[in-house]
Amino acid sequence: MKLLLTSGGVTNPSIHSTLVQLLGKPIDECRALCVPTAQWGHPMCRPTSVRSFIAAHPGSDRQNLTSLGWASLGVLELTALPTIGTDRWVDWVREADVLLVGGGEATYLAHWMRESGLVDLLPSLTETVWVGVSAGSMVMTPRIGTHFLEWASAPDDRALGLVDFSIFPHLNLFPANTPADAERWAAEIGIPAYAIDEQTAIQVVDGTVEVISEGQWTKFES
């Protein structure tokens, strides 16, 4: 799987160009599935925020992801998958060129990726692109840190660990996401980590990590 891990989505020409390169063909020839599941686990998310991610509308801050002009755009709700059986949904995922994975609470998303069986399918999706936004990016990391832990039922701050670094998203966007907050978070995490703003993405292909940015970012060594 090819990863494009963002804080705010496809927000500038550099990230857009990287996405097209990862896809290997124009966006209007690609089939996308959006995954809104993480939003249900975060206390600040509401039905309107989920709707905004799934079906971007004029003025929505999610136009930069779901309204890029995909050939087709569907929804994959992970909490429903255990009830319908893999014979129905696995082919949907295999046929998609890209999974657009929204923000919310990363440990909740990790839980449902395991429960649904999606995480077990990922190693076989070698040409599929994963575009994460916020928690949709953090879920791939080993830990999210207590700073971002919002799901009351989470046993700890561990995520999936499919990459070997952690991500502090929304740098300078919110009052509690300052560079000083990121430094404290990184000290707690104790592994290589990146703080990224809305104009930054991290590309991971075959284990090679590259930062794409028209904004601000910092790398913290362990």
C-alpha positions in Angstrom: 0.0 0.0 0.0 1.2 3.5 -0.8 0.6 6.1 2.0 -0.1 9.8 1.7 -0.4 10.9 5.4 -1.8 14.4 5.7 -3.0 16.8 8.4 -5.7 18.5 6.3 -6.0 16.7 3.1 -5.0 17.6 -0.5 -4.5 21.3 0.3 -1.9 22.5 -2.2 -0.4 21.8 -5.6 2.5 19.9 -4.2 0.3 17.4 -2.3 -2.0 17.1 -5.3 0.9 16.3 -7.6 2.2 13.7 -5.2 -1.3 12.1 -5.1 -1.5 11.8 -8.9 2.0 10.3 -9.0 1.0 7.7 -6.4 -2.2 6.9 -8.3 -0.3 6.5 -11.6 -3.2 7.9 -13.6 -5.5 11.0 -13.5 -7.8 11.4 -10.6 -10.9 11.4 -12.9 -10.0 7.8 -13.8 -9.7 6.6 -10.2 -12.3 4.9 -8.0 -12.3 6.2 -4.4 -13.8 4.9 -1.1 -14.0 7.3 1.8 -13.8 6.0 5.3 -15.6 8.2 7.9 -15.3 5.8 10.9 -12.8 7.7 13.0 -15.2 10.6 13.4 -17.6 8.5 15.5 -15.0 8.1 18.1 -14.2 11.7 18.7 -16.4 13.8 21.1 -16.1 16.9 18.9 -17.4 15.3 15.8 -21.1 15.5 14.9 -23.3 14.1 12.1 -22.7 17.3 10.1 -18.9 16.9 10.2 -19.3 13.3 9.0 -21.6 14.5 6.2 -19.1 17.2 5.3 -16.4 14.6 4.8 -18.5 12.1 2.9 -20.2 14.7 0.6 -18.3 17.9 0.4 -20.4 20.9 -0.5 -19.6 24.5 -1.4 -17.8 26.1 1.5 -16.9 22.8 3.1 -13.3 22.4 4.4 -13.4 18.8 2.9 -13.7 19.9 -0.7 -10.0 19.3 -0.9 -10.4 15.5 -0.6 -13.8 14.2 -1.6 -14.4 16.7 -4.3 -11.3 16.2 -6.4 -13.2 14.8 -9.3 -13.0 11.1 -8.8 -14.4 8.7 -11.4 -16.5 7.3 -8.6 -16.8 8.0 -4.9 -18.3 5.6 -2.3 -18.4 5.1 1.4 -16.9 2.3 3.5 -18.2 2.4 7.0 -16.0 0.0 9.0 -18.4 -0.4 11.9 -20.9 -2.1 9.5 -18.5 -4.5 7.9 -18.5 -7.3 10.6 -22.2 -7.6 10.2 -22.3 -8.2 6.4 -19.4 -10.6 5.8 -16.2 -10.3 3.8 -17.8 -11.8 0.7 -19.6 -8.5 0.2 -17.0 -5.8 1.0 -13.6 -7.2 0.2 -14.1 -6.8 -3.5 -15.2 -3.2 -3.0 -11.9 -2.4 -1.4 -9.8 -4.4 -3.9 -11.5 -2.5 -6.8 -10.8 0.9 -5.3 -7.7 2.9 -6.4 -7.7 5.0 -3.3 -9.0 5.0 0.3 -9.7 8.4 1.6 -9.6 8.1 5.4 -11.1 10.9 7.5 -10.1 12.3 10.8 -11.5 11.9 14.3 -10.1 9.5 16.9 -7.2 7.3 15.8 -7.5 4.6 18.4 -11.2 4.2 17.6 -10.3 3.9 13.9 -7.6 1.3 14.7 -10.1 -0.7 16.7 -12.5 -0.9 13.9 -9.9 -1.6 11.3 -9.0 -4.7 13.3 -12.6 -5.7 14.1 -13.7 -5.3 10.5 -10.7 -7.2 9.1 -9.6 -4.3 6.9 -6.1 -4.2 8.5 -5.5 -7.9 7.5 -6.4 -7.0 3.9 -3.9 -4.1 3.6 -0.7 -6.1 2.8 -2.3 -7.4 -0.3 -3.3 -3.9 -1.6 0.1 -3.1 -3.0 -1.1 -0.6 -5.6 -3.8 1.0 -3.5 -3.2 4.5 -2.2 -4.2 5.4 1.4 -4.8 9.1 1.9 -5.2 9.9 5.5 -6.4 13.1 7.1 -5.4 13.7 10.8 -6.6 10.5 12.6 -6.7 8.8 9.2 -2.9 9.3 9.1 -2.2 8.8 12.8 -3.8 5.4 12.7 -0.9 4.0 10.8 1.6 5.0 13.5 2.7 3.0 16.6 1.3 5.6 19.1 -0.7 8.8 19.0 0.2 10.1 22.4 -2.1 11.0 25.3 -2.4 14.5 23.9 -4.7 13.1 21.2 -6.4 10.3 23.1 -10.2 11.0 23.1 -11.9 7.6 22.9 -12.9 6.7 26.5 -12.8 2.9 25.7 -9.2 3.0 24.4 -6.9 0.8 26.5 -4.0 3.0 25.6 -2.7 5.3 22.9 -1.4 2.6 20.6 -2.4 2.5 16.9 -1.5 0.1 14.1 2.2 0.6 13.9 2.4 0.1 10.1 5.0 2.9 9.9 7.8 3.5 12.4 7.1 7.1 13.3 4.3 9.1 14.9 2.4 12.2 13.7 1.3 15.4 15.5 -1.2 17.0 13.0 -2.7 20.5 12.8 0.4 22.3 13.8 -0.5 25.9 14.7 -4.1 25.4 13.7 -5.6 25.0 17.2 -4.5 26.6 20.6 -3.3 23.3 21.9 -1.3 22.5 18.7 1.6 24.9 19.1 5.2 23.9 18.5 5.7 23.8 22.3 2.8 21.4 22.6 4.4 19.3 19.8 7.7 19.2 21.6 6.1 17.9 24.8 4.1 15.4 22.9 7.3 14.2 21.1 9.1 13.8 24.4 6.3 11.5 25.6 6.1 9.5 22.4 9.8 8.6 22.5 10.1 7.5 18.9 10.8 9.4 15.6 7.9 11.7 15.0 6.7 14.6 12.8 4.7 17.7 13.6 2.9 18.8 10.4 0.6 21.6 9.5 -2.3 21.7 7.0 0.0 22.3 4.0 2.2 19.2 4.7 2.0 15.5 3.9 4.2 12.5 4.5 4.6 10.0 1.7 5.6 6.4 2.5 6.2 4.0 -0.4 8.1 0.7 0.1 9.4 2.0 3.5 10.8 5.2 2.0 9.6 8.3 3.8 9.4 11.7 2.1 7.9 15.0 3.4 5.9 17.1 0.9 5.2 20.6 2.2 4.3 24.1 1.3 4.0 24.9 5.0 5.6 24.1 8.3 6.8 20.9 9.8 9.3 19.5 12.2 10.9 16.1 12.7 11.7 14.9 16.2 14.3 12.2 16.6 13.8 9.6 19.3 
